[in-house]
Amino acid sequence: MTFQAIKTSMMKFVKDEEGLTIVEYAVAGGLVTLGAVGAFVLLGGSVATAIECLDDAVNGVDCTP
């Protein structure tokens, strides 16, 4: 391959906009993941309490959240 062919291939790769779509999906997926992790961290204690209360109710124990 000549230098000109390599340069042409590199320029075509750099100008290709389809790759941006993949990056956008990756960024969106990362943001959704961060949001889910943040929700679990913020709501973790109250969710654990609610699950324990349900467990107590199933076992016939009075639960006062």
FENCORJO-V228372 format. One record per residue. N is the residue number from 1. RES is the residue in one letter. SS is DSSP state (H for helix, E for strand, C for the rest). PSI is psi in whole degrees, -180 to 180 (none if undefined). Layout:
# FENCORJO-V228372
n	res	ss	psi
N	RES	SS	PSI
N	RES	SS	PSI
This chain:
# FENCORJO-V228372
n	res	ss	psi
1	M	C	139
2	T	C	165
3	F	H	-41
4	Q	H	-40
5	A	H	-40
6	I	H	-43
7	K	H	-43
8	T	H	-43
9	S	H	-42
10	M	H	-42
11	M	H	-39
12	K	H	-41
13	F	H	-43
14	V	H	-38
15	K	H	-9
16	D	C	121
17	E	C	-7
18	E	H	-31
19	G	H	-29
20	L	H	-32
21	T	H	-42
22	I	H	-42
23	V	H	-41
24	E	H	-41
25	Y	H	-40
26	A	H	-43
27	V	H	-44
28	A	H	-42
29	G	H	-39
30	G	H	-41
31	L	H	-40
32	V	H	-42
33	T	H	-45
34	L	H	-39
35	G	H	-42
36	A	H	-44
37	V	H	-43
38	G	H	-41
39	A	H	-43
40	F	H	-39
41	V	H	-45
42	L	H	-37
43	L	H	1
44	G	H	-46
45	G	H	-46
46	S	H	-34
47	V	H	-42
48	A	H	-41
49	T	H	-42
50	A	H	-40
51	I	H	-41
52	E	H	-38
53	C	H	-42
54	L	H	-41
55	D	H	-43
56	D	H	-42
57	A	H	-40
58	V	H	-35
59	N	C	4
60	G	C	17
61	V	C	141
62	D	C	133
63	C	C	126
64	T	C	102
65	P	C	none
